[in-house]
């Protein structure tokens, strides 16, 4: 999937029905970090959830452990919230999942490429700083 350089933020949200349409709630952190401004108009891309449907022969079995919300090679815009014991930047994404970003400082908003994915954390390499 190609991601535009104009991408301001990326998050998962449920589509909810309202009286005259549908609503997608933007997380408060995106307003707090300055990615988006209330009242402005933005383009929204909807990407289907990557849930695999079981075949008719396969019974549906619930996963015992949730899958990481990122994949190796994925590009993300993240805000560094903390510094780890080794001095690396720490960003949190969906469900509090951690992305470790070497060389990043608290408060920086950086564009990273996810280079390694584990069940409870990922490592991202800085592509662009101070967005």
Backbone as JSON Lines, residues from 0, in Angstrom:
{"i":0,"aa":"X","n":[0.83,-1.16,0.0],"ca":[0.0,0.0,0.0],"c":[0.89,1.24,0.0]}
{"i":1,"aa":"X","n":[0.61,2.17,-0.87],"ca":[1.37,3.41,-0.95],"c":[0.75,4.43,0.01]}
{"i":2,"aa":"X","n":[1.6,5.1,0.77],"ca":[1.13,6.1,1.73],"c":[1.6,7.47,1.27]}
{"i":3,"aa":"X","n":[0.67,8.4,1.18],"ca":[0.97,9.76,0.74],"c":[1.87,10.48,1.73]}
{"i":4,"aa":"X","n":[2.75,11.34,1.23],"ca":[3.59,12.17,2.09],"c":[2.76,13.22,2.83]}
{"i":5,"aa":"X","n":[1.52,13.42,2.4],"ca":[0.63,14.39,3.03],"c":[-0.12,13.81,4.23]}
{"i":6,"aa":"X","n":[0.1,12.53,4.54],"ca":[-0.58,11.88,5.65],"c":[-0.23,12.6,6.95]}
{"i":7,"aa":"X","n":[-1.25,13.03,7.69],"ca":[-1.03,13.74,8.94],"c":[-1.1,12.82,10.15]}
{"i":8,"aa":"X","n":[-2.0,11.86,10.12],"ca":[-2.12,10.93,11.23],"c":[-2.77,9.64,10.74]}
{"i":9,"aa":"X","n":[-2.6,8.6,11.54],"ca":[-3.16,7.31,11.19],"c":[-3.61,6.66,12.48]}
{"i":10,"aa":"X","n":[-4.86,6.25,12.55],"ca":[-5.39,5.61,13.74],"c":[-6.53,4.69,13.34]}
{"i":11,"aa":"X","n":[-6.9,3.81,14.24],"ca":[-8.03,2.92,14.01],"c":[-9.23,3.44,14.77]}
{"i":12,"aa":"X","n":[-10.4,3.35,14.17],"ca":[-11.62,3.8,14.83],"c":[-12.81,3.06,14.24]}
{"i":13,"aa":"X","n":[-13.85,2.94,15.03],"ca":[-15.09,2.34,14.55],"c":[-15.93,3.4,13.87]}
{"i":14,"aa":"X","n":[-16.67,3.0,12.85],"ca":[-17.61,3.9,12.18],"c":[-18.94,3.75,12.92]}
{"i":15,"aa":"X","n":[-19.47,4.88,13.39],"ca":[-20.74,4.86,14.13],"c":[-21.8,5.59,13.33]}
{"i":16,"aa":"X","n":[-23.01,5.1,13.42],"ca":[-24.14,5.71,12.71],"c":[-24.68,6.87,13.54]}
{"i":17,"aa":"X","n":[-25.0,7.98,12.87],"ca":[-25.67,9.12,13.52],"c":[-27.0,9.33,12.8]}
{"i":18,"aa":"X","n":[-27.73,10.35,13.19],"ca":[-29.04,10.59,12.6],"c":[-28.99,10.77,11.09]}
{"i":19,"aa":"X","n":[-28.02,11.51,10.59],"ca":[-27.98,11.82,9.16],"c":[-26.71,11.37,8.46]}
{"i":20,"aa":"X","n":[-25.99,10.42,9.04],"ca":[-24.77,9.95,8.4],"c":[-24.0,9.02,9.3]}
{"i":21,"aa":"X","n":[-22.69,9.09,9.19],"ca":[-21.81,8.24,9.97],"c":[-20.74,9.11,10.61]}
{"i":22,"aa":"X","n":[-20.18,8.64,11.75],"ca":[-19.2,9.41,12.5],"c":[-17.98,8.55,12.75]}
{"i":23,"aa":"X","n":[-16.8,9.15,12.55],"ca":[-15.54,8.52,12.93],"c":[-14.89,9.47,13.92]}
{"i":24,"aa":"X","n":[-14.63,8.98,15.13],"ca":[-14.09,9.82,16.18],"c":[-12.57,9.92,16.04]}
{"i":25,"aa":"X","n":[-12.04,11.16,16.04],"ca":[-10.6,11.39,15.97],"c":[-10.07,11.43,17.4]}
{"i":26,"aa":"X","n":[-9.03,10.65,17.72],"ca":[-8.49,10.65,19.08],"c":[-8.0,12.05,19.49]}
{"i":27,"aa":"X","n":[-8.21,12.38,20.75],"ca":[-7.82,13.68,21.29],"c":[-6.33,13.94,21.08]}
{"i":28,"aa":"X","n":[-5.5,12.9,21.15],"ca":[-4.04,13.1,21.01],"c":[-3.67,13.72,19.67]}
{"i":29,"aa":"X","n":[-4.47,13.46,18.62],"ca":[-4.18,14.04,17.31],"c":[-4.43,15.54,17.3]}
{"i":30,"aa":"X","n":[-5.4,16.0,18.08],"ca":[-5.64,17.44,18.23],"c":[-4.57,18.05,19.13]}
{"i":31,"aa":"X","n":[-4.23,17.34,20.22],"ca":[-3.24,17.84,21.17],"c":[-1.86,18.01,20.54]}
{"i":32,"aa":"X","n":[-1.48,17.1,19.63],"ca":[-0.14,17.18,19.02],"c":[-0.11,18.09,17.8]}
{"i":33,"aa":"X","n":[-1.27,18.61,17.41],"ca":[-1.3,19.54,16.3],"c":[-1.4,18.91,14.94]}
{"i":34,"aa":"X","n":[-1.67,17.6,14.89],"ca":[-1.8,16.93,13.59],"c":[-3.01,17.44,12.83]}
{"i":35,"aa":"X","n":[-4.1,17.62,13.56],"ca":[-5.33,18.11,12.94],"c":[-5.91,19.24,13.8]}
{"i":36,"aa":"X","n":[-6.72,20.07,13.18],"ca":[-7.36,21.19,13.87],"c":[-8.86,21.02,13.79]}
{"i":37,"aa":"X","n":[-9.55,21.19,14.9],"ca":[-11.01,21.12,14.91],"c":[-11.57,22.18,13.97]}
{"i":38,"aa":"X","n":[-12.56,21.82,13.18],"ca":[-13.19,22.76,12.26],"c":[-12.6,22.77,10.87]}
{"i":39,"aa":"X","n":[-11.38,22.25,10.69],"ca":[-10.77,22.18,9.37],"c":[-11.33,20.97,8.62]}
{"i":40,"aa":"X","n":[-11.17,20.96,7.3],"ca":[-11.65,19.86,6.47],"c":[-10.47,19.01,6.04]}
{"i":41,"aa":"X","n":[-10.64,17.68,6.12],"ca":[-9.58,16.74,5.76],"c":[-10.15,15.65,4.87]}
{"i":42,"aa":"X","n":[-9.27,15.03,4.09],"ca":[-9.66,13.85,3.33],"c":[-9.49,12.64,4.25]}
{"i":43,"aa":"X","n":[-10.42,11.71,4.16],"ca":[-10.38,10.52,5.0],"c":[-10.3,9.3,4.09]}
{"i":44,"aa":"X","n":[-9.37,8.42,4.37],"ca":[-9.27,7.16,3.62],"c":[-9.7,6.05,4.55]}
{"i":45,"aa":"X","n":[-10.56,5.17,4.07],"ca":[-10.99,4.03,4.86],"c":[-10.28,2.79,4.34]}
{"i":46,"aa":"X","n":[-9.63,2.08,5.23],"ca":[-8.91,0.87,4.85],"c":[-9.57,-0.28,5.59]}
{"i":47,"aa":"X","n":[-9.99,-1.28,4.83],"ca":[-10.69,-2.41,5.44],"c":[-9.79,-3.1,6.45]}
{"i":48,"aa":"X","n":[-10.39,-3.5,7.53],"ca":[-9.69,-4.24,8.56],"c":[-9.14,-5.53,7.95]}
{"i":49,"aa":"X","n":[-7.93,-5.9,8.32],"ca":[-7.29,-7.07,7.73],"c":[-7.65,-8.34,8.49]}
{"i":50,"aa":"X","n":[-8.94,-8.59,8.67],"ca":[-9.4,-9.82,9.31],"c":[-9.59,-10.88,8.25]}
{"i":51,"aa":"X","n":[-9.0,-12.02,8.48],"ca":[-9.17,-13.12,7.53],"c":[-10.42,-13.89,7.9]}
{"i":52,"aa":"X","n":[-11.25,-14.14,6.92],"ca":[-12.46,-14.92,7.13],"c":[-12.09,-16.4,7.07]}
{"i":53,"aa":"X","n":[-12.54,-17.2,8.06],"ca":[-12.24,-18.64,7.98],"c":[-13.01,-19.28,6.84]}
{"i":54,"aa":"X","n":[-12.41,-20.28,6.23],"ca":[-13.1,-20.99,5.15],"c":[-14.23,-21.81,5.76]}
{"i":55,"aa":"X","n":[-15.12,-22.32,4.92],"ca":[-16.25,-23.1,5.42],"c":[-15.78,-24.36,6.13]}
{"i":56,"aa":"X","n":[-14.62,-24.89,5.73],"ca":[-14.09,-26.11,6.33],"c":[-13.41,-25.85,7.68]}
{"i":57,"aa":"X","n":[-12.97,-24.6,7.88],"ca":[-12.25,-24.24,9.1],"c":[-13.19,-23.6,10.11]}
{"i":58,"aa":"X","n":[-13.24,-24.11,11.33],"ca":[-14.05,-23.44,12.34],"c":[-13.36,-22.15,12.78]}
{"i":59,"aa":"X","n":[-14.13,-21.18,13.19],"ca":[-13.57,-19.91,13.64],"c":[-13.02,-20.11,15.05]}
{"i":60,"aa":"X","n":[-11.73,-19.83,15.22],"ca":[-11.11,-19.98,16.54],"c":[-10.59,-18.62,16.98]}
{"i":61,"aa":"X","n":[-11.0,-18.18,18.18],"ca":[-10.52,-16.89,18.64],"c":[-9.04,-16.93,18.96]}
{"i":62,"aa":"X","n":[-8.34,-15.86,18.63],"ca":[-6.92,-15.77,18.91],"c":[-6.73,-15.53,20.4]}
{"i":63,"aa":"X","n":[-5.79,-16.23,21.01],"ca":[-5.56,-16.06,22.44],"c":[-4.81,-14.77,22.74]}
{"i":64,"aa":"X","n":[-4.09,-14.26,21.78],"ca":[-3.3,-13.05,21.97],"c":[-3.54,-12.09,20.81]}
{"i":65,"aa":"X","n":[-3.82,-10.81,21.11],"ca":[-4.05,-9.87,20.01],"c":[-2.78,-9.7,19.17]}
{"i":66,"aa":"X","n":[-2.98,-9.48,17.88],"ca":[-1.86,-9.26,16.97],"c":[-1.32,-7.84,17.15]}
{"i":67,"aa":"X","n":[-0.02,-7.62,16.93],"ca":[0.52,-6.27,17.01],"c":[-0.18,-5.36,16.0]}
{"i":68,"aa":"X","n":[-0.41,-4.09,16.35],"ca":[-1.1,-3.17,15.44],"c":[-0.21,-2.59,14.35]}
{"i":69,"aa":"X","n":[1.03,-3.06,14.24],"ca":[1.94,-2.58,13.2],"c":[2.58,-3.78,12.5]}
{"i":70,"aa":"X","n":[3.12,-3.52,11.3],"ca":[3.81,-4.56,10.55],"c":[5.19,-4.04,10.15]}
{"i":71,"aa":"X","n":[6.14,-4.93,9.97],"ca":[7.47,-4.54,9.51],"c":[7.34,-3.86,8.15]}
{"i":72,"aa":"X","n":[8.05,-2.75,7.97],"ca":[8.0,-1.99,6.73],"c":[6.94,-0.9,6.72]}
{"i":73,"aa":"X","n":[6.05,-0.9,7.7],"ca":[4.98,0.11,7.78],"c":[5.56,1.47,8.17]}
{"i":74,"aa":"X","n":[5.01,2.52,7.59],"ca":[5.42,3.89,7.91],"c":[4.39,4.46,8.89]}
{"i":75,"aa":"X","n":[4.87,5.07,9.98],"ca":[3.99,5.64,11.0],"c":[4.49,7.03,11.4]}
{"i":76,"aa":"X","n":[3.55,7.88,11.75],"ca":[3.86,9.16,12.38],"c":[3.58,8.96,13.86]}
{"i":77,"aa":"X","n":[4.59,9.18,14.71],"ca":[4.41,8.94,16.15],"c":[4.97,10.11,16.94]}
{"i":78,"aa":"X","n":[4.48,10.24,18.16],"ca":[5.0,11.24,19.09],"c":[5.74,10.5,20.19]}
{"i":79,"aa":"X","n":[6.94,10.95,20.5],"ca":[7.75,10.31,21.53],"c":[7.26,10.79,22.89]}
{"i":80,"aa":"X","n":[6.79,9.83,23.7],"ca":[6.19,10.14,24.99],"c":[7.13,9.93,26.17]}
{"i":81,"aa":"X","n":[8.16,9.12,25.97],"ca":[9.02,8.74,27.09],"c":[10.38,8.32,26.55]}
{"i":82,"aa":"X","n":[11.32,8.13,27.46],"ca":[12.65,7.62,27.11],"c":[12.85,6.32,27.86]}
{"i":83,"aa":"X","n":[13.28,5.27,27.15],"ca":[13.5,3.97,27.77],"c":[14.8,3.91,28.55]}
{"i":84,"aa":"X","n":[15.03,2.8,29.22],"ca":[16.23,2.61,30.05],"c":[17.52,2.72,29.24]}
{"i":85,"aa":"X","n":[17.48,2.37,27.95],"ca":[18.66,2.43,27.09],"c":[18.8,3.79,26.41]}
{"i":86,"aa":"X","n":[17.88,4.73,26.7],"ca":[17.96,6.07,26.12],"c":[17.2,6.22,24.82]}
{"i":87,"aa":"X","n":[16.46,5.19,24.41],"ca":[15.69,5.25,23.17],"c":[14.33,5.9,23.41]}
{"i":88,"aa":"X","n":[13.8,6.56,22.37],"ca":[12.48,7.15,22.44],"c":[11.41,6.08,22.49]}
{"i":89,"aa":"X","n":[10.33,6.36,23.2],"ca":[9.21,5.44,23.33],"c":[7.94,6.14,22.83]}
{"i":90,"aa":"X","n":[7.27,5.52,21.87],"ca":[5.99,6.02,21.37],"c":[4.95,4.93,21.62]}
{"i":91,"aa":"X","n":[3.71,5.35,21.84],"ca":[2.63,4.37,22.02],"c":[1.59,4.58,20.94]}
{"i":92,"aa":"X","n":[1.1,3.48,20.38],"ca":[0.08,3.53,19.33],"c":[-1.15,2.78,19.84]}
{"i":93,"aa":"X","n":[-1.95,2.2,18.96],"ca":[-3.17,1.52,19.36],"c":[-2.95,0.55,20.51]}
{"i":94,"aa":"X","n":[-3.92,0.52,21.44],"ca":[-3.94,-0.38,22.59],"c":[-2.69,-0.24,23.46]}
{"i":95,"aa":"X","n":[-2.0,0.9,23.4],"ca":[-0.82,1.13,24.21],"c":[0.43,0.4,23.73]}
{"i":96,"aa":"X","n":[0.36,-0.16,22.52],"ca":[1.49,-0.89,21.94],"c":[2.68,0.06,21.77]}
{"i":97,"aa":"X","n":[3.85,-0.39,22.16],"ca":[5.06,0.45,22.19],"c":[5.87,0.31,20.91]}
{"i":98,"aa":"X","n":[6.32,1.47,20.39],"ca":[7.31,1.48,19.31],"c":[8.55,2.17,19.88]}
{"i":99,"aa":"X","n":[9.68,1.46,19.88],"ca":[10.95,2.0,20.36],"c":[11.63,2.7,19.19]}
{"i":100,"aa":"X","n":[12.03,3.95,19.42],"ca":[12.63,4.75,18.34],"c":[14.0,5.27,18.8]}
{"i":101,"aa":"X","n":[15.08,4.55,18.43],"ca":[16.42,5.01,18.81],"c":[16.71,6.41,18.27]}
{"i":102,"aa":"X","n":[17.33,7.24,19.1],"ca":[17.73,8.58,18.69],"c":[16.66,9.64,18.8]}
{"i":103,"aa":"X","n":[15.48,9.29,19.29],"ca":[14.38,10.26,19.4],"c":[14.32,10.81,20.82]}
{"i":104,"aa":"X","n":[13.79,12.02,20.94],"ca":[13.68,12.7,22.23],"c":[12.21,12.92,22.6]}
{"i":105,"aa":"X","n":[11.93,13.02,23.88],"ca":[10.57,13.26,24.36],"c":[9.99,14.51,23.69]}
{"i":106,"aa":"X","n":[8.74,14.41,23.24],"ca":[8.04,15.53,22.62],"c":[8.21,15.62,21.11]}
{"i":107,"aa":"X","n":[9.19,14.92,20.56],"ca":[9.38,14.94,19.1],"c":[8.24,14.19,18.42]}
{"i":108,"aa":"X","n":[7.83,14.68,17.26],"ca":[6.87,13.97,16.41],"c":[7.68,13.57,15.18]}
{"i":109,"aa":"X","n":[7.8,12.26,14.96],"ca":[8.67,11.75,13.9],"c":[7.94,10.77,13.0]}
{"i":110,"aa":"X","n":[8.44,10.68,11.77],"ca":[7.96,9.69,10.82],"c":[8.94,8.54,10.9]}
{"i":111,"aa":"X","n":[8.43,7.32,11.19],"ca":[9.31,6.17,11.34],"c":[8.9,5.04,10.41]}
{"i":112,"aa":"X","n":[9.87,4.21,10.07],"ca":[9.59,2.96,9.38],"c":[9.79,1.85,10.4]}
{"i":113,"aa":"X","n":[8.78,1.01,10.57],"ca":[8.86,-0.09,11.51],"c":[9.81,-1.14,10.94]}
{"i":114,"aa":"X","n":[10.88,-1.44,11.69],"ca":[11.91,-2.35,11.19],"c":[11.84,-3.73,11.83]}
{"i":115,"aa":"X","n":[11.25,-3.81,13.02],"ca":[11.17,-5.08,13.74],"c":[9.87,-5.11,14.54]}
{"i":116,"aa":"X","n":[9.16,-6.22,14.51],"ca":[7.89,-6.34,15.24],"c":[7.93,-7.57,16.14]}
{"i":117,"aa":"X","n":[7.65,-7.35,17.41],"ca":[7.53,-8.42,18.41],"c":[6.1,-8.38,18.94]}
{"i":118,"aa":"X","n":[5.73,-9.36,19.76],"ca":[4.35,-9.42,20.25],"c":[4.0,-8.23,21.14]}
{"i":119,"aa":"X","n":[4.97,-7.68,21.89],"ca":[4.65,-6.59,22.81],"c":[5.36,-5.27,22.52]}
{"i":120,"aa":"X","n":[6.16,-5.21,21.47],"ca":[6.79,-3.94,21.08],"c":[7.31,-4.05,19.65]}
{"i":121,"aa":"X","n":[7.62,-2.88,19.09],"ca":[8.24,-2.82,17.76],"c":[9.39,-1.83,17.83]}
{"i":122,"aa":"X","n":[10.25,-1.87,16.83],"ca":[11.35,-0.91,16.71],"c":[11.13,-0.14,15.42]}
{"i":123,"aa":"X","n":[11.28,1.19,15.5],"ca":[11.11,2.03,14.32],"c":[12.33,2.89,14.08]}
{"i":124,"aa":"X","n":[12.67,3.07,12.81],"ca":[13.81,3.9,12.42],"c":[13.28,5.25,11.93]}
{"i":125,"aa":"X","n":[13.86,6.34,12.42],"ca":[13.42,7.69,12.04],"c":[13.68,7.92,10.56]}
{"i":126,"aa":"X","n":[12.65,8.36,9.85],"ca":[12.77,8.74,8.44],"c":[12.77,10.25,8.32]}
{"i":127,"aa":"X","n":[11.94,10.9,9.15],"ca":[11.8,12.37,9.12],"c":[11.5,12.85,10.52]}
{"i":128,"aa":"X","n":[12.13,13.96,10.93],"ca":[11.95,14.49,12.29],"c":[11.1,15.75,12.32]}
{"i":129,"aa":"X","n":[10.59,16.05,13.51],"ca":[9.86,17.3,13.8],"c":[8.82,17.64,12.76]}
{"i":130,"aa":"X","n":[7.78,16.85,12.7],"ca":[6.68,17.06,11.74],"c":[5.66,18.01,12.31]}
